[in-house]
Amino acid sequence: MILEVAILNIQAGLSADFEKAFKEAQKIIASMDGYISHQLKKCLEETDKYILLVNWETLEAHTEGFRGSTEYLDWKKLLHHFYEPFPIVEHYVSV
């Protein structure tokens, strides 16, 4: 299992709109092959900051399957305009 980690800094004042859009976008990611689960957490210390944690069966399920899909275009349309700056996405494995 692979854990995708993305720290999401949302443009100031747009958190409510982001959360609304994410409710729709999470349906997209949850429908993808290789998807296991996800969590979106809001930071207590910094307004407009979130962390997205997604469990995938394999790295390729995320990097090739999801990102290479037509559904990813819908994900981008719903969410990418909220980010400032664009998030760095990292992948982790258990040790």
N, C-alpha and C positions, 0 to 999 in steps of 0.2 A: 504494500500500500504506500502511496505517495501523498504527502501533505503539501498542498499549495498554500502559500502564505502571501498575502498582499496587504500592505498598509495603504489605506485609501484616505487621502487628504482631499476633502470636498471643498469647493469654493465657498467662501464665507456666506452664511445665511441660506444655503441651499440644501441643508441636511434633510428637511422634511420632504422636499421634492425628490431627493436622492432615495430616501427610504421608500417612498411611494413607487418610484421606478424600479427599485430593487425587488419589491414584492412581485412585480411582473417578470423581471429578468431571472429570478431564481427558478421560475418554472422552466425556463430554457435550459439552464445548466443541469437541473435535476433530471431532464429527459435524455441526457447524453449518454452514449455507451461508455462504460468505464467509470461513471460517476458513482460515488458511494454516499457521501453526505456533505453538508456544508453548514457553516455558522457565520453569521455576520455579527460582530460585536462593536458597540459604540464606546469610544474612549471617555472615561470620566474626567480626566484632567484637561483634555483639549477638545474644545468645541469643534464640530465638523471633521472629526477624525474617527476612522473605523478600521477594523481589521477583518479581512475575509479569509476564512480557513476552509479549504475544500479538500476532501479526501477522494483520491482517484485510485483505481485499480493499478494503473501504470502511468509513468511519465508521459508516454505517447498518447494515452487517452486524453490528456489535457493539451499537450503541445501540438499534436497532429490532429487528433480526432475532433476535439472541441474547437480549437483555434482555426482549424482548416475547414470547418463546417459552414454551411449557409446560415445556420442558427446563430453562429458567432457574430455575423453581421447585424442581426437583430439585437444581440447583447450589447454590442458596441454602440448602436444607435440609441439604446435606452440609457446607457450608463457613462460612456467615455467623456461626454461633455461636462460632467460634474467634477472631474479630477483636476487638481492643481497642487503640485505637479502631477504628471502621469505616474502611476505607481510602478515600483519595481516588484516583480513577482519572483518568488523563490520557491524551490521545492525541497522537501525534507523527507528523510526516511528514519525509521526507528533504529536505534543502536542497541 
